[in-house]
Amino acid sequence: MKSIYSFFVVMMVLAQGAYAQQTTTTTTTTTTTPPPTTNTMPVLLQTGGLPGIGTTLNQDYNSVGINPANLGMVTSGKPVVTFGLIGLDAGVTTNAVGFSSLKQFFSDSIPYQQVLANGFANHGATVGLDIMPVGVSVQIPKIGGFAFTVQDKFIMNMYMNPTFASIVFNGFNSSYFTSVVEDSGQKEGVTNNPQSISQAFNGSYIKGSFTQTYALSYGTRILKIGDNSLYIGGSLKYVKGFAFANGYIDANGNLVGFLSYSTTFSNLGDSAVAKPNPVTMATTGPATAGTGEAFDLGATLAIGDNIRVGASVTDVTLSDIDWSGVTYEVINSYVDSLKKYAGVGSLLKGGLKSTLVFEHPSSFKEPMPTQFHLGGSIFLIKKFEVAADIDAPLNSVGGNIEDPIFTLSGGYVVGNALRVTLGFQHSAYTSISIPVGIVIGTGKNATWQWGVSYADLTNLFRSNSVSLGGSFFFLRFRIL
């Protein structure tokens, strides 16, 4: 925690210095303070409505985790306070199947399961859920912007070779198994031609994490030359981990696997242990399985009133997450073969009947999922902006995105009450998707805001990929 205190001492010194400089300038001139300049950007409705365009556009607590420099962009007028509860962003993206095939996932019919197995063979998927229970920012002209956020994030990336996909969706009915037998009342798939794990699952991987992040952020303007301004900002983060998984075949053909999860999840499936109280779970969350610290740094250059360029790096590791919940590590899998299978649950019970060997290390450490963000925006006419962003992973740790995400979007504000955004996005498993979003503001100066977005308008027209999901916020207020 010393790093957090040091960070904010430095930030406050910078803020006080900036404020003193502004005060000196004011006292040495006889002219009156000019009124706030008219900003061509619809500042009241700039956030929400479309993911992936925050490097230069998000300016309040929504800039945390993307580019905290934007917190300093309120440089005139009155202080601005923005707060929100329960913002949600969720989605699933895959290049394995289309929307019509994905609907059949809920069917118990084996032929449909085989369709999914065929589709996911040599293809991947990403599943993500991002919830911000609390977000608040206070932006004070001449001093800068402060923010505090709490963010729950779940992300899982997977890629399956044909054998892995067949077993995942068909279970012991997979064509890999020669027969299905019953052992102590439980059905098992048995093969007469077992392969080693590295052969059977070569190229496949599963990685992901479930974390909760507490972030303190600050952004301010450090340089102004004419109509051009440079803003910088940073965040310090304390991360609580609830679950982590990283399993893959390494360059030597060995299966490497690390798994850790909260004891709360273990108790949920253990009939011999008292179940957690639902009220306690809802208010405090699961028991912590690991903790770590990280920081963000960002900068934004505003060229006049119409052009902005920003860059940032997020979740840079200060201390690795020390995963010490219920932990597993795969060992000596290179000599084992996949002989029998009785369901996913059997993986951690008895080592899959000698197929895999697990050990329980007391803990293991993993770095944060570091990302680089680069973006720009231009205001072509009043209340209409175009933005382009790149979000790229800087490591392949569980919990990071797979490949760079490219976004191009345009947004238009009708009056002060409605913002409509439409864009194009390229990610790991969709070549082009077309997300759309709206933000509605009501009350004086759009005090209360509501927003929603949808991931892709082309889902119904594609047979080989799908991007489902979107974002939503309801209890969001901006006080001027």
C-alpha distance (Angstrom), angle and dihedral (degrees) to the residues before:
residue distance angle dihedral
M1 . . .
K2 3.83 . .
S3 3.79 88.2 .
I4 3.80 90.4 57.1
Y5 3.77 93.1 52.0
S6 3.81 92.1 46.0
F7 3.80 91.1 50.3
F8 3.76 94.2 54.2
V9 3.80 94.0 43.3
V10 3.81 88.0 57.3
M11 3.80 91.9 44.9
M12 3.77 93.1 50.4
V13 3.82 91.1 49.1
L14 3.79 89.7 52.8
A15 3.78 90.9 46.4
Q16 3.78 93.3 50.1
G17 3.80 90.1 47.6
A18 3.79 91.2 51.7
Y19 3.78 90.7 47.2
A20 3.80 92.1 49.0
Q21 3.80 90.4 50.4
Q22 3.79 91.4 50.9
T23 3.80 90.7 47.8
T24 3.81 92.2 50.6
T25 3.77 91.4 51.2
T26 3.78 91.2 51.3
T27 3.79 95.7 49.2
T28 3.80 94.6 49.7
T29 3.79 95.4 57.4
T30 3.77 130.5 67.5
T31 3.78 95.6 -149.5
T32 3.76 119.9 103.6
T33 3.79 121.3 -110.7
P34 3.80 107.7 -87.0
P35 3.80 118.8 -123.1
P36 3.81 117.4 -99.4
T37 3.78 111.7 -77.0
T38 3.77 118.9 -111.3
N39 3.79 107.9 -105.6
T40 3.78 114.2 -147.0
M41 3.78 88.3 -151.0
P42 3.84 115.4 89.8
V43 3.78 91.5 -121.8
L44 3.80 94.7 179.5
L45 3.78 94.6 60.0
Q46 3.75 105.1 29.4
T47 3.81 99.6 112.0
G48 3.75 131.9 69.9
G49 3.75 129.6 17.4
L50 3.80 97.8 91.1
P51 3.81 132.6 36.1
G52 3.79 123.6 -135.3
I53 3.83 101.5 38.4
G54 3.79 101.9 87.6
T55 3.81 103.5 105.8
T56 3.82 92.2 93.6
L57 3.83 105.8 3.5
N58 3.81 106.8 53.7
Q59 3.80 108.6 81.3
D60 3.80 108.4 165.8
Y61 3.83 131.3 50.4
N62 3.82 88.7 -45.6
S63 3.82 87.8 72.8
V64 3.81 90.2 66.9
G65 3.78 109.5 106.6
I66 3.82 90.7 21.1
N67 3.82 111.2 50.7
P68 3.84 117.5 -22.7
A69 3.82 91.3 -173.8
N70 3.80 87.9 82.0
L71 3.80 90.4 69.3
G72 3.81 87.6 78.6
M73 3.79 96.0 58.3
V74 3.81 95.6 97.6
T75 3.80 96.9 89.3
S76 3.80 103.6 152.1
G77 3.77 140.9 31.2
K78 3.78 123.2 29.3
P79 3.81 128.1 -20.5
V80 3.81 114.2 -86.3
V81 3.80 123.2 -140.6
T82 3.80 118.6 -168.1
F83 3.78 126.2 178.2
G84 3.76 137.1 166.2
L85 3.78 142.7 177.8
I86 3.80 130.0 -144.7
G87 3.77 105.4 -0.3
L88 3.80 111.1 -178.8
D89 3.80 134.1 -156.9
A90 3.81 118.5 173.1
G91 3.77 136.3 162.2
V92 3.78 150.7 149.4
T93 3.80 122.1 -148.0
T94 3.79 127.5 -175.8
N95 3.79 140.7 157.6
A96 3.81 92.2 -156.9
V97 3.79 102.5 84.5
G98 3.76 141.2 2.9
F99 3.78 128.4 -113.9
S100 3.81 94.5 -90.7
S101 3.81 92.5 53.2
L102 3.79 93.6 45.3
K103 3.79 91.0 58.1
Q104 3.80 88.8 62.8
F105 3.79 90.6 63.3
F106 3.80 87.5 89.5
S107 3.80 92.2 57.6
D108 3.80 122.1 97.6
S109 3.78 91.7 -146.2
I110 3.80 112.9 120.6
P111 3.83 93.3 -145.1
Y112 3.81 89.6 59.9
Q113 3.78 90.0 47.6
Q114 3.78 88.0 52.9
V115 3.82 90.0 51.8
L116 3.79 88.6 56.4
A117 3.80 91.5 45.6
N118 3.80 90.7 52.3
G119 3.80 91.8 46.7
F120 3.80 96.3 49.1
A121 3.80 93.9 46.9
N122 3.83 105.5 116.9
H123 3.81 90.6 -3.6
G124 3.79 136.1 99.1
A125 3.78 145.6 -145.3
T126 3.78 139.8 -155.3
V127 3.81 123.8 -151.1
G128 3.77 119.5 -171.1
L129 3.80 139.6 175.4
D130 3.80 122.5 -178.3
I131 3.82 120.5 -178.2
M132 3.79 125.5 178.2
P133 3.83 105.7 -163.3
V134 3.81 92.6 -179.5
G135 3.80 133.8 15.7
V136 3.80 128.4 165.9
S137 3.79 134.4 165.6
V138 3.80 133.5 -176.6
Q139 3.81 115.2 -162.6
I140 3.80 117.4 -169.6
P141 3.81 121.9 -174.0
K142 3.84 113.7 -118.7
I143 3.81 90.8 14.2
G144 3.79 107.2 54.6
G145 3.76 140.1 -124.4
F146 3.81 129.3 -58.6
A147 3.80 126.3 -165.8
F148 3.78 140.0 -177.6
T149 3.80 121.6 -166.6
V150 3.78 139.8 172.6
Q151 3.80 114.5 -155.9
D152 3.81 130.3 -176.1
K153 3.79 113.1 -160.6
F154 3.78 132.4 -176.2
I155 3.80 121.4 178.9
M156 3.80 131.0 165.3
N157 3.80 126.9 -177.3
M158 3.79 122.6 -170.4
Y159 3.77 138.1 174.9
M160 3.82 122.7 -171.5
N161 3.76 133.8 -159.7
P162 3.85 116.0 -150.9
T163 3.82 95.8 -91.0
F164 3.79 94.0 46.9
A165 3.82 92.1 47.4
S166 3.80 91.3 48.6
I167 3.81 93.0 52.3
V168 3.82 94.5 42.6
F169 3.81 94.6 54.2
N170 3.81 102.1 27.7
G171 3.79 100.3 33.5
F172 3.79 113.1 -168.3
N173 3.81 88.1 -8.8
S174 3.81 88.1 70.6
S175 3.79 116.8 124.7
Y176 3.83 87.1 -121.4
F177 3.81 89.6 76.1
T178 3.80 120.6 73.6
S179 3.80 95.9 -153.7
V180 3.78 144.2 -3.3
V181 3.81 117.2 -122.8
E182 3.79 134.4 178.3
D183 3.78 120.7 -123.5
S184 3.82 118.9 -177.3
G185 3.79 90.3 -21.2
Q186 3.81 93.7 -49.6
K187 3.79 123.6 110.0
E188 3.79 118.3 -128.9
G189 3.76 134.8 -174.6
V190 3.81 112.7 -129.1
T191 3.80 127.6 -168.9
N192 3.80 128.3 -159.0
N193 3.82 90.8 -157.7
P194 3.80 106.1 49.4
Q195 3.79 119.8 -172.4
S196 3.77 127.6 -155.5
I197 3.78 115.5 -98.4
S198 3.80 91.5 -110.4
Q199 3.82 90.3 53.3
A200 3.78 96.9 43.3
F201 3.82 96.2 45.9
N202 3.82 101.2 27.0
G203 3.83 110.3 153.2
S204 3.80 94.5 13.7
Y205 3.78 125.1 118.4
I206 3.78 142.4 167.1
K207 3.77 122.0 -161.8
G208 3.77 135.4 159.4
S209 3.77 148.0 120.8
F210 3.80 144.0 -141.4
T211 3.80 113.4 -146.1
Q212 3.79 143.6 158.7
T213 3.81 118.2 -142.7
Y214 3.80 129.1 -161.6
A215 3.81 111.1 -161.9
L216 3.82 133.4 -171.9
S217 3.80 112.2 -166.9
Y218 3.78 140.5 -178.2
G219 3.81 133.7 -174.9
T220 3.80 132.5 178.8
R221 3.79 144.1 163.3
I222 3.81 111.5 -100.8
L223 3.79 101.5 173.9
K224 3.80 136.6 30.9
I225 3.80 123.7 -179.8
G226 3.78 113.3 173.0
D227 3.81 107.8 -53.0
N228 3.82 92.7 -17.6
S229 3.81 123.7 95.5
L230 3.79 136.0 -176.0
Y231 3.80 119.7 -150.3
I232 3.79 128.3 -170.0
G233 3.78 131.8 -174.9
G234 3.76 145.6 165.7
S235 3.77 144.1 -165.1
L236 3.77 134.4 -150.5
K237 3.78 115.7 -151.2
Y238 3.76 136.1 -162.2
V239 3.80 110.6 -161.1
K240 3.79 127.2 -158.2
G241 3.79 114.6 -165.4
F242 3.81 123.9 -150.4
A243 3.81 101.4 172.6
F244 3.80 139.5 3.8
A245 3.80 134.1 180.0
N246 3.79 133.0 177.9
G247 3.79 120.1 165.9
Y248 3.81 125.9 160.9
I249 3.82 145.4 134.4
D250 3.80 110.8 -97.1
A251 3.81 128.4 -144.7
N252 3.82 90.8 -89.1
G253 3.79 93.4 55.5
N254 3.80 95.3 -104.9
L255 3.78 124.2 135.6
V256 3.80 108.2 -120.8
G257 3.77 115.0 -164.4
F258 3.79 134.9 172.9
L259 3.78 123.7 174.6
S260 3.79 132.1 172.7
Y261 3.76 130.8 166.2
S262 3.78 140.7 167.0
T263 3.79 119.5 -81.4
T264 3.80 85.5 -126.6
F265 3.83 90.0 68.7
S266 3.80 90.4 46.9
N267 3.80 91.3 52.8
L268 3.79 92.1 49.9
G269 3.80 90.1 65.5
D270 3.81 97.8 38.3
S271 3.80 113.9 91.1
A272 3.82 90.4 -165.8
V273 3.79 93.7 60.5
A274 3.80 126.4 71.2
K275 3.79 111.0 -105.0
P276 3.82 118.3 -115.8
N277 3.78 116.3 -98.9
P278 3.85 108.7 -100.0
V279 3.83 91.7 -139.3
T280 3.81 91.2 51.5
M281 3.81 90.7 47.2
A282 3.82 91.1 51.6
T283 3.81 94.8 49.3
T284 3.81 103.6 35.2
G285 3.79 103.3 22.1
P286 3.81 126.0 -142.6
A287 3.78 123.1 -31.0
T288 3.80 111.9 -84.8
A289 3.81 116.7 -98.7
G290 3.81 97.2 -175.6
T291 3.81 144.0 -8.9
G292 3.80 136.8 -148.9
E293 3.80 144.3 156.3
A294 3.81 133.0 -122.2
F295 3.79 141.5 166.2
D296 3.83 139.3 -145.4
L297 3.81 128.2 -147.3
G298 3.79 126.9 -170.2
A299 3.79 145.0 165.9
T300 3.80 134.1 -164.8
L301 3.80 127.8 -167.5
A302 3.81 115.7 -155.8
I303 3.81 112.1 -160.1
G304 3.77 106.7 -162.8
D305 3.78 115.6 -49.6
N306 3.80 97.4 -52.9
I307 3.82 112.3 48.5
R308 3.79 131.0 58.1
V309 3.80 131.8 175.1
G310 3.79 122.8 -172.7
A311 3.80 140.6 177.1
S312 3.77 133.6 179.9
V313 3.77 144.5 164.6
T314 3.80 117.6 -142.1
D315 3.80 136.5 -164.2
V316 3.77 95.9 17.5
T317 3.79 106.1 177.0
L318 3.79 118.1 -108.0
S319 3.79 92.3 165.6
D320 3.81 125.8 1.5
I321 3.77 118.2 -113.1
D322 3.79 105.4 -97.8
W323 3.80 102.0 -144.4
S324 3.80 107.1 -155.2
G325 3.80 105.2 149.3
V326 3.79 120.3 100.9
T327 3.82 97.3 -28.1
Y328 3.80 134.8 -170.3
E329 3.78 133.5 -178.9
V330 3.81 126.0 -171.6
I331 3.81 113.4 -127.9
N332 3.85 134.5 -174.8
S333 3.82 92.2 -1.4
Y334 3.80 90.4 144.8
V335 3.84 90.9 81.5
D336 3.79 96.8 42.9
S337 3.78 128.0 92.0
L338 3.76 133.1 -154.1
K339 3.81 102.7 -109.9
K340 3.79 106.3 146.3
Y341 3.78 136.5 19.6
A342 3.80 129.0 -169.3
G343 3.80 101.3 168.3
V344 3.78 139.2 -62.1
G345 3.79 91.8 -72.5
S346 3.78 90.6 63.4
L347 3.80 90.8 66.3
L348 3.79 91.5 80.8
K349 3.81 97.6 33.1
G350 3.77 115.3 79.1
G351 3.79 94.7 -19.9
L352 3.82 94.8 -78.8
K353 3.81 90.3 -63.1
S354 3.81 94.5 -56.1
T355 3.79 94.3 -41.7
L356 3.80 93.2 109.8
V357 3.78 132.1 18.4
F358 3.80 118.6 -143.3
E359 3.76 131.6 -171.1
H360 3.79 130.0 -167.2
P361 3.82 109.3 -128.1
S362 3.77 114.3 -167.7
S363 3.81 89.3 -122.5
F364 3.79 145.6 -28.9
K365 3.79 132.3 -156.1
E366 3.79 130.6 -127.6
P367 3.83 130.1 179.4
M368 3.80 124.8 -120.5
P369 3.84 121.1 -88.9
T370 3.82 96.8 -101.3
Q371 3.82 119.1 -160.4
F372 3.79 138.0 -175.2
H373 3.82 121.2 -142.0
L374 3.79 126.9 -164.0
G375 3.78 125.3 174.1
G376 3.75 148.9 149.5
S377 3.78 138.1 -165.3
I378 3.78 136.5 -167.1
F379 3.80 130.7 -165.8
L380 3.79 106.8 -139.6
I381 3.79 96.9 -179.9
K382 3.76 133.2 -2.3
K383 3.82 111.2 -60.8
F384 3.81 94.1 2.8
E385 3.80 121.8 101.9
V386 3.80 137.0 174.6
A387 3.80 120.0 -155.1
A388 3.80 135.9 -175.3
D389 3.80 125.2 -167.7
I390 3.80 140.9 177.8
D391 3.81 121.1 -159.6
A392 3.81 111.9 -172.2
P393 3.82 133.0 179.3
L394 3.81 116.7 -122.7
N395 3.81 94.2 -165.7
S396 3.80 137.6 19.2
V397 3.79 99.0 -125.9
G398 3.79 119.3 140.7
G399 3.80 109.5 -84.5
N400 3.80 96.4 38.4
I401 3.79 128.2 108.4
E402 3.81 117.1 -96.4
D403 3.80 103.2 -127.7
P404 3.80 137.3 -7.1
I405 3.80 116.1 -63.3
F406 3.81 116.5 -142.4
T407 3.80 119.6 -160.6
L408 3.81 132.0 -176.3
S409 3.79 117.3 -179.9
G410 3.75 144.8 163.5
G411 3.78 128.0 -154.0
Y412 3.78 134.2 -169.9
V413 3.80 129.1 -169.8
V414 3.80 120.6 -147.1
G415 3.81 107.5 -151.8
N416 3.80 109.0 -47.7
A417 3.78 95.9 -55.1
L418 3.81 110.9 65.0
R419 3.80 135.5 42.3
V420 3.81 120.9 -174.9
T421 3.80 121.0 -166.9
L422 3.80 130.1 -171.8
G423 3.78 126.6 176.4
F424 3.77 152.6 156.0
Q425 3.79 123.5 -117.0
H426 3.80 136.2 -173.4
S427 3.81 120.7 -163.4
A428 3.80 139.9 158.9
Y429 3.79 96.8 -73.3
T430 3.80 105.2 23.1
S431 3.79 121.1 58.4
I432 3.81 92.8 -160.0
S433 3.78 129.6 2.7
I434 3.81 127.4 173.9
P435 3.82 111.9 -142.2
V436 3.78 120.3 -171.5
G437 3.81 131.3 -168.4
I438 3.76 144.9 171.9
V439 3.81 134.7 -157.6
I440 3.80 121.5 -161.7
G441 3.80 123.8 -165.0
T442 3.81 127.0 -166.1
G443 3.77 134.7 -177.2
K444 3.76 128.8 36.2
N445 3.81 109.7 -25.2
A446 3.82 88.9 -2.8
T447 3.80 92.3 -71.4
W448 3.79 94.1 171.5
Q449 3.80 117.3 47.2
W450 3.78 133.5 -170.5
G451 3.78 125.4 -172.7
V452 3.79 141.3 176.4
S453 3.79 136.1 174.7
Y454 3.79 136.9 -172.3
A455 3.80 121.7 -143.5
D456 3.80 103.1 -134.0
L457 3.79 136.1 1.8
T458 3.81 92.4 -162.6
N459 3.82 98.5 62.5
L460 3.79 94.7 106.5
F461 3.80 92.6 51.8
R462 3.80 100.1 53.1
S463 3.78 128.0 77.6
N464 3.81 101.6 -172.6
S465 3.81 106.4 44.9
V466 3.77 140.5 28.4
S467 3.79 137.7 -167.6
L468 3.79 112.5 -168.3
G469 3.79 128.5 176.2
G470 3.76 139.7 46.8
S471 3.78 144.0 -168.5
F472 3.78 134.4 -78.4
F473 3.78 137.9 -177.7
F474 3.78 127.8 174.4
L475 3.83 113.1 161.0
R476 3.80 98.0 58.6
F477 3.80 123.0 134.8
R478 3.79 132.6 -178.5
I479 3.80 117.4 -164.4
L480 3.81 119.7 -166.4
